[in-house]
């Protein structure tokens, strides 16, 4: 599948998740810039598994479509309704989706 095909598939997946309430409308903001509307998938309380299979913590991640937020930046904020998070570190990124560990 080409990169265009992957991006198209991911966009369709996000649209389906929006319709079923598993993704949200959000605003992405860098520094003092203007908020950029986008869609995100928020995974709350994802368990972090340690070396021996034990749960060592929990984290929240936010995934963006890169067609909507091409180059997310560390310390930018994402707001969904009344919830707001700061991008801390990139967890995964491919040609169409960028997933970030967030705090806040």
C-alpha atoms as an extended CHARMM CRD file, in Angstrom:
* protein
*
       104  EXT
         1         1  UNK       CA              0.0000000000        0.0000000000        0.0000000000  PROA      1               0.0000000000
         2         2  UNK       CA              1.3610000000        3.4020000000       -0.9340000000  PROA      2               0.0000000000
         3         3  UNK       CA              1.8860000000        6.2090000000        1.5530000000  PROA      3               0.0000000000
         4         4  UNK       CA             -1.1710000000        7.9410000000        0.0680000000  PROA      4               0.0000000000
         5         5  UNK       CA             -3.1560000000        4.7390000000        0.5920000000  PROA      5               0.0000000000
         6         6  UNK       CA             -2.0800000000        4.4950000000        4.2360000000  PROA      6               0.0000000000
         7         7  UNK       CA             -2.9840000000        8.1360000000        4.8920000000  PROA      7               0.0000000000
         8         8  UNK       CA             -6.3790000000        7.6310000000        3.2330000000  PROA      8               0.0000000000
         9         9  UNK       CA             -7.0290000000        4.4900000000        5.3010000000  PROA      9               0.0000000000
        10        10  UNK       CA             -6.0390000000        6.2570000000        8.5350000000  PROA      10              0.0000000000
        11        11  UNK       CA             -8.3410000000        9.1950000000        7.6820000000  PROA      11              0.0000000000
        12        12  UNK       CA            -11.2280000000        6.7550000000        7.1720000000  PROA      12              0.0000000000
        13        13  UNK       CA            -10.4430000000        5.0360000000       10.4820000000  PROA      13              0.0000000000
        14        14  UNK       CA            -10.4160000000        8.3990000000       12.2990000000  PROA      14              0.0000000000
        15        15  UNK       CA            -13.7550000000        9.3270000000       10.6460000000  PROA      15              0.0000000000
        16        16  UNK       CA            -15.2980000000        6.0410000000       11.7880000000  PROA      16              0.0000000000
        17        17  UNK       CA            -13.9750000000        6.5450000000       15.3000000000  PROA      17              0.0000000000
        18        18  UNK       CA            -15.4300000000       10.0670000000       15.3370000000  PROA      18              0.0000000000
        19        19  UNK       CA            -18.8530000000        8.7010000000       14.3540000000  PROA      19              0.0000000000
        20        20  UNK       CA            -18.7060000000        6.0980000000       17.1250000000  PROA      20              0.0000000000
        21        21  UNK       CA            -17.4480000000        8.5130000000       19.8000000000  PROA      21              0.0000000000
        22        22  UNK       CA            -13.9340000000        7.0340000000       20.0630000000  PROA      22              0.0000000000
        23        23  UNK       CA            -12.1610000000       10.1110000000       18.6520000000  PROA      23              0.0000000000
        24        24  UNK       CA            -12.6870000000       13.7800000000       19.4320000000  PROA      24              0.0000000000
        25        25  UNK       CA            -12.6130000000       17.2140000000       17.8760000000  PROA      25              0.0000000000
        26        26  UNK       CA             -9.6720000000       19.0770000000       19.3690000000  PROA      26              0.0000000000
        27        27  UNK       CA             -7.5700000000       22.2220000000       19.1430000000  PROA      27              0.0000000000
        28        28  UNK       CA             -3.7780000000       22.0020000000       18.7190000000  PROA      28              0.0000000000
        29        29  UNK       CA             -1.7930000000       25.0810000000       19.7930000000  PROA      29              0.0000000000
        30        30  UNK       CA              1.9320000000       25.8090000000       19.6020000000  PROA      30              0.0000000000
        31        31  UNK       CA              3.1340000000       28.4390000000       22.0560000000  PROA      31              0.0000000000
        32        32  UNK       CA              1.1100000000       31.6270000000       21.6670000000  PROA      32              0.0000000000
        33        33  UNK       CA             -0.0910000000       30.6820000000       18.1850000000  PROA      33              0.0000000000
        34        34  UNK       CA             -3.6780000000       30.3080000000       17.0680000000  PROA      34              0.0000000000
        35        35  UNK       CA             -5.4710000000       27.0340000000       17.8740000000  PROA      35              0.0000000000
        36        36  UNK       CA             -5.6070000000       24.6460000000       14.9180000000  PROA      36              0.0000000000
        37        37  UNK       CA             -8.7240000000       22.4540000000       14.7210000000  PROA      37              0.0000000000
        38        38  UNK       CA             -7.9990000000       18.7430000000       14.3930000000  PROA      38              0.0000000000
        39        39  UNK       CA             -9.2870000000       15.2920000000       15.3210000000  PROA      39              0.0000000000
        40        40  UNK       CA             -7.5120000000       13.1860000000       17.9420000000  PROA      40              0.0000000000
        41        41  UNK       CA             -7.6600000000        9.8120000000       19.6050000000  PROA      41              0.0000000000
        42        42  UNK       CA             -7.0140000000       10.0990000000       23.3460000000  PROA      42              0.0000000000
        43        43  UNK       CA             -5.9670000000        6.9700000000       25.2340000000  PROA      43              0.0000000000
        44        44  UNK       CA             -6.2340000000        7.5940000000       28.9730000000  PROA      44              0.0000000000
        45        45  UNK       CA             -4.6680000000        5.4630000000       31.7150000000  PROA      45              0.0000000000
        46        46  UNK       CA             -2.6490000000        3.2670000000       29.3480000000  PROA      46              0.0000000000
        47        47  UNK       CA             -0.5920000000        0.9250000000       31.4890000000  PROA      47              0.0000000000
        48        48  UNK       CA              3.1970000000        0.9420000000       31.2860000000  PROA      48              0.0000000000
        49        49  UNK       CA              4.5720000000       -2.5810000000       31.6640000000  PROA      49              0.0000000000
        50        50  UNK       CA              7.9460000000       -3.0430000000       33.3560000000  PROA      50              0.0000000000
        51        51  UNK       CA             10.7650000000       -5.4470000000       32.6210000000  PROA      51              0.0000000000
        52        52  UNK       CA              9.1460000000       -8.3090000000       34.5480000000  PROA      52              0.0000000000
        53        53  UNK       CA              5.5820000000       -7.8340000000       33.3080000000  PROA      53              0.0000000000
        54        54  UNK       CA              4.4850000000       -5.6850000000       36.2370000000  PROA      54              0.0000000000
        55        55  UNK       CA              2.4960000000       -2.4710000000       35.8270000000  PROA      55              0.0000000000
        56        56  UNK       CA              4.8680000000        0.3790000000       36.6800000000  PROA      56              0.0000000000
        57        57  UNK       CA              2.6480000000        3.3320000000       35.8260000000  PROA      57              0.0000000000
        58        58  UNK       CA              0.0050000000        4.8170000000       33.6060000000  PROA      58              0.0000000000
        59        59  UNK       CA              0.0930000000        7.4630000000       30.9260000000  PROA      59              0.0000000000
        60        60  UNK       CA             -2.1540000000        9.2890000000       28.4890000000  PROA      60              0.0000000000
        61        61  UNK       CA             -1.4230000000        9.4150000000       24.7690000000  PROA      61              0.0000000000
        62        62  UNK       CA             -2.8820000000       11.5550000000       21.9910000000  PROA      62              0.0000000000
        63        63  UNK       CA             -2.7950000000       10.5720000000       18.2990000000  PROA      63              0.0000000000
        64        64  UNK       CA             -3.0680000000       13.1160000000       15.4590000000  PROA      64              0.0000000000
        65        65  UNK       CA             -3.5940000000       12.7230000000       11.7390000000  PROA      65              0.0000000000
        66        66  UNK       CA             -0.5180000000       14.3060000000       10.1690000000  PROA      66              0.0000000000
        67        67  UNK       CA             -2.7140000000       15.6300000000        7.3510000000  PROA      67              0.0000000000
        68        68  UNK       CA             -4.2710000000       17.9040000000       10.0100000000  PROA      68              0.0000000000
        69        69  UNK       CA             -1.2110000000       18.4820000000       12.2500000000  PROA      69              0.0000000000
        70        70  UNK       CA              1.7930000000       17.7980000000        9.9800000000  PROA      70              0.0000000000
        71        71  UNK       CA              4.5890000000       18.3150000000       12.5390000000  PROA      71              0.0000000000
        72        72  UNK       CA              3.4200000000       18.2490000000       16.1620000000  PROA      72              0.0000000000
        73        73  UNK       CA              5.9330000000       19.8720000000       18.4970000000  PROA      73              0.0000000000
        74        74  UNK       CA              7.0080000000       19.0780000000       22.0500000000  PROA      74              0.0000000000
        75        75  UNK       CA              5.4080000000       21.4930000000       24.5820000000  PROA      75              0.0000000000
        76        76  UNK       CA              2.4600000000       22.2700000000       22.2820000000  PROA      76              0.0000000000
        77        77  UNK       CA             -0.9830000000       21.8210000000       23.8080000000  PROA      77              0.0000000000
        78        78  UNK       CA             -4.0260000000       19.8850000000       22.6970000000  PROA      78              0.0000000000
        79        79  UNK       CA             -7.4590000000       20.6840000000       24.0690000000  PROA      79              0.0000000000
        80        80  UNK       CA            -10.5320000000       18.4690000000       23.9310000000  PROA      80              0.0000000000
        81        81  UNK       CA            -13.5460000000       20.1460000000       25.5040000000  PROA      81              0.0000000000
        82        82  UNK       CA            -12.3830000000       21.2520000000       28.9740000000  PROA      82              0.0000000000
        83        83  UNK       CA             -9.3920000000       18.8550000000       29.0580000000  PROA      83              0.0000000000
        84        84  UNK       CA             -5.9620000000       20.1150000000       28.0330000000  PROA      84              0.0000000000
        85        85  UNK       CA             -2.6220000000       18.3170000000       27.7430000000  PROA      85              0.0000000000
        86        86  UNK       CA              0.9560000000       19.2560000000       26.8960000000  PROA      86              0.0000000000
        87        87  UNK       CA              2.8550000000       17.1530000000       24.3640000000  PROA      87              0.0000000000
        88        88  UNK       CA              5.7700000000       15.5660000000       26.2190000000  PROA      88              0.0000000000
        89        89  UNK       CA              7.4350000000       13.0050000000       23.9490000000  PROA      89              0.0000000000
        90        90  UNK       CA              6.7400000000       11.3450000000       20.6280000000  PROA      90              0.0000000000
        91        91  UNK       CA              5.6710000000        7.7390000000       21.1280000000  PROA      91              0.0000000000
        92        92  UNK       CA              5.2730000000        6.7220000000       17.4830000000  PROA      92              0.0000000000
        93        93  UNK       CA              5.0560000000        8.4150000000       14.1130000000  PROA      93              0.0000000000
        94        94  UNK       CA              4.5690000000        7.1900000000       10.5710000000  PROA      94              0.0000000000
        95        95  UNK       CA              3.5870000000        8.9300000000        7.3450000000  PROA      95              0.0000000000
        96        96  UNK       CA              0.0050000000        9.5640000000        8.4690000000  PROA      96              0.0000000000
        97        97  UNK       CA             -0.3200000000        9.3990000000       12.2880000000  PROA      97              0.0000000000
        98        98  UNK       CA              1.7030000000       10.8850000000       15.1390000000  PROA      98              0.0000000000
        99        99  UNK       CA              1.1670000000        9.5840000000       18.6960000000  PROA      99              0.0000000000
       100       100  UNK       CA              2.4380000000       11.5520000000       21.7110000000  PROA      100             0.0000000000
       101       101  UNK       CA              2.7440000000       10.9220000000       25.4350000000  PROA      101             0.0000000000
       102       102  UNK       CA              1.0980000000       13.9110000000       27.1280000000  PROA      102             0.0000000000
       103       103  UNK       CA              0.8430000000       15.3400000000       30.6320000000  PROA      103             0.0000000000
       104       104  UNK       CA             -1.6280000000       17.6470000000       32.2360000000  PROA      104             0.0000000000
